[in-house]
């Protein structure tokens, strides 16, 4: 759904009601954006979405990065309703401006879905495997949870953040286990590291079984345990920082809105909030952010009672 020209005009004038409407649609200001910058970016986003729609209408398909999307494979709007309700309940936003498609990319054996997004306009779209066209669940993936997860990434893309992205996105999970441990792999690099170490252990066991019976296994087990312990310790430390930051936010905003406000913080702001020791420090910090950040003025307008 396109953002209206009237809304963009109001955004360029710094109208907080218009800016809050975009916030509620999962379009957040970047750290250094002014109202004018923000409006120009939204206009560019409109143009990119329109160009995609025209390409699909004219040719029936379009190439995005390494995949080809087909107009006939567009995800119907009704399938986004439940994911939107999930993100609204958790973080108070509903993304309604992103297209999605059923696509099985190359090497998609365990692929569930992903989001593509691009700078500087933050144009985005979804792809999920074709199995979800008729099924709400495939293997350990649930369609609504998967879409809600990716909607969280799309909403926060303007922050260019890394540390807390998976933790926030995994709060859409249906089990407490995934909500806590889902963010342990912060990036593909973490996943490849763990898979690589696991692969070394597997090779060791195969070699021991068929070629070298006396080959020691303990170095590889130790490497695997050390890698997992490091990832887990890092994850627990990050979760503790989030808890402290959220506790600080409850001094400034209603407790029911503390998680939505935390979701609108970048990595540095979460670190700063976690380091504050009393409500006076927190209030001073917030006033400084309101004076220097349009995003925080919008956040306070929406959530501060």
N, C-alpha and C positions, 0 to 999 in steps of 0.2 A: 504494500500500500504506500503510495507516494505521500510525501510530506507537502502540505498545501503551501502555495506561494504566500498566502496571507500569514500563515504561521511562521514561515521563514523570515518575512519582513518584520514581524514582531520580535523574533529572536534577535535579529540584527540590531534592534533598538534596545535590547537588554530587558525586554518585558519578562518578568519572573514567572508570570502565569504561563506564558508560552514556553519558556525554558523548562518549567516543571512538567509541562505536557510531554515534551521530548524525553525528559528523564523517565517519566512513567512508561514510555515506549522503548526504554532500553537504549537511548542514545545519549551518552554522557560526554561532557566536555573533557577535552584533554587538559593536561596540567597547565599549559601556558596559553590556552586559547582565550581570546576575547570574544565578546558577543558577535562582532563582525566576522572574525575568523570562523567561528562556529557556524554562522549562517552560510558562509561561503562553502564550507565543507558539506553541509546538508544539501545545498544546491547541487554540488558535484555528485553527491550520493544519488540524488534524484535522477540526474542525467545518466549515471552509470546503470541504474535500474531500468530506466527507459530504453537505453541502448540494448540491454540484454533482452527486454521484452520485444523490441523491434527485430532483433536478430532471430529470435525464436519464431516470431510470426512470419518472417520472410523465408527463412531457410528450414525451420523446424528443428534446428539444432544449433549449438554454439560450443566452442572449445574454451574451457576454463582450466588454466594450468595444464595438468596431465590427463584430464578427463573430458569426454564429450557428453554434453547434456542434451536431452531430447525434450521438446515441448510436451510430448505425450506422456513423459515420465515425471511431470511436475507433481509434487506432493499436494493433494487437495487441502484447502484451508482448514477443513474440519479436523484433520489430523494434528493440527497445531493447537487446537483448543485446550486439550488436557495439559500439554507442556506449558502453555501460557498460564494456565491456572496454577501450576506448580511454582513457576517463577514469581507469579504475583503473590502467592501465599508466603514464599520465602523472602523475596527481595523487593517486592512492590514494583515490578515492571512487567510489561507484556510487549515483546517484540512482534510487530505486525508488518515489518517492512523487508523481511528476508524471504527469498524464494528457496524452495527445497526440491530435490529431485531424487528419484529412485535410480541408483547407479551401482553397478558392480565393477569397481576398477580392477585393473590388472593386479594379480597377486592378492586377491581378496578373500582368501580362505577363511580367515578369522576376522575380516573387516566387518564392523557394525555400521559405522558412519563417521562423518567428520564435517567440520565447517571450514570453508575457505574465506579468508578476509584479506583485504589489500589496503595498503597505505598510499596516499595520504587521506583518501576519502572514506576509508573503512567500509567500502563495498564488501558485502558478504553474501554467501549462499551456503546451503546445506546439501550434502549427498548422504543418503543412507542406502543400505543394500536392498535389492529388489524384493527380497523375502518379506520385507515389512509392508509391501503393498497390500498383502492379504492377511498378514499375521501381525499381532501386537507384540509377539515375543519370538526371538530366535536365539538359540543357545542360551547364554547368560545375559543377553541384551534384551531390554524392554524398550519398545519404540518410544513411548512417551518420556521415559527417563532419559533415553539417549538424546532426544531432541531438546529436552529441558537443559541437559548438561551442556550441549553446544550453544544454546541460547545464552547461557551464562558467560561463555567465552566471548561470544559476539558482543554482548553488552559491555564488557570490560576491555575490549580491544584497544580503545583509545588511551588506556593507561600504559600500554607497552610494559606490563608487569609480568613477573614470572613466578615469584615465590609462592603465592597463595592461590594461583589460578585453579589448579586441580582440586584443592580443598574446597573452595567455594562451589565449583561445578559439581562435585560429588555430594554436596548436601541435598541434591535432588534425588539421591538414591533411595530405594525403598527399604533397605536394611541398615541397621545401625553399624554393622561391620564395614560396609562399603562407605558409609558416611564418614567413618573415622579413618579407615586405612586406605580408602580409594586414592587419596592424594599423595601416597608415599612416593610414587614415581612422578617427579615434578616435570620432567621433560622426556622426550624420546631418548636422550642420552642416558638417563637413569635406567630406562627399560633395557636399552642395548647393553649397558654395563652388567646388569643382573643376568640377562640372557647369555651374555658372553661368558661370565664366570660359571653359570650353570652348564653351558656347553663344554667348557674345559673339564668339568667334573664328569660329564657324560662320556667324553672321549677317553678320559682316564679309566673309567669303569669298563668301557669296551676293550681298550687295550689290555687291561688286566685280565679280562675274561678270556680273550682269544690269543694274545701275543706274549704278554709279559706278566706271568702270574705273581711275580714278586714286586711289581711296580707299586710304590707306596701311594695311598689315597689321601692320607691325612693332610698334606699341604693344600689339596684342592678343596677338601671339606672346610678347612680353616679359612681359605680364601672366600668361599661361599658364605660362611657364617659371618665373617668380618664384614663383607659387603652388605649383607642384609642388616646386620647390627648398625652399621654406619647410616644406612638409609632410614632405619627405624628411629634411631636417636635424633637424626636431623628432623624427621617428621614430627616427633614428639615435642621437640624444642619449638618448632614453628607453630604447632597447635597451642602450646603454652603461651606464646606471644600473642596469638589471636585471642585467646581467652582474656589475657590482661588488657588488650586493646578494647575488647568488647565491654569489659568491666568499666573502663574509663568512659566509654561512650554513654553508658547508662547514667553517668553523672550529668550529661549534657542533653540527652534526648530521652523520650519515653522508652522504657525497657522493651516494649513490644516492637519498637522501631530500631533497636540497637543493631540487629543483624543486617537489615537493609542499609543502614548508614555505614556499617563496616564494609559492606560489599562495594560501596562507592569510594573506598579509600585505596590509594595506591600503596606500593610496598613500603615506601619511606614513611608515609603517614601512619600506617599500621605500627611500624617500629616506634615512631615517636609517641603515639598514643599509649603503647605498652610501657613506655618508660616514665610516664607521668605518675606522680605520687599522691596527688590530692585534687579535689574539685577546683580549687583556685588555679592551680597550674593548668588543669584541663580547660577551664574557661578562658584563660589568657591565650592558650594555644589556639582555641577555636576562633577567638576574635582576630588573631593574626591571620589565620587561614581565610576567614571571611573577607578580610581586607585585601588579600593577595590572590584569591582564587574565585573565579566565577562559579566553578563547580560547587564549592562549599556554600556560596550564597544560595544556590539552587537547593542544595541539600537541606540547609536550614529552613528555607522557605517551605519545603515539602514536609519536613519531619519535626521541626522544633515547635512545640506547642507553647 
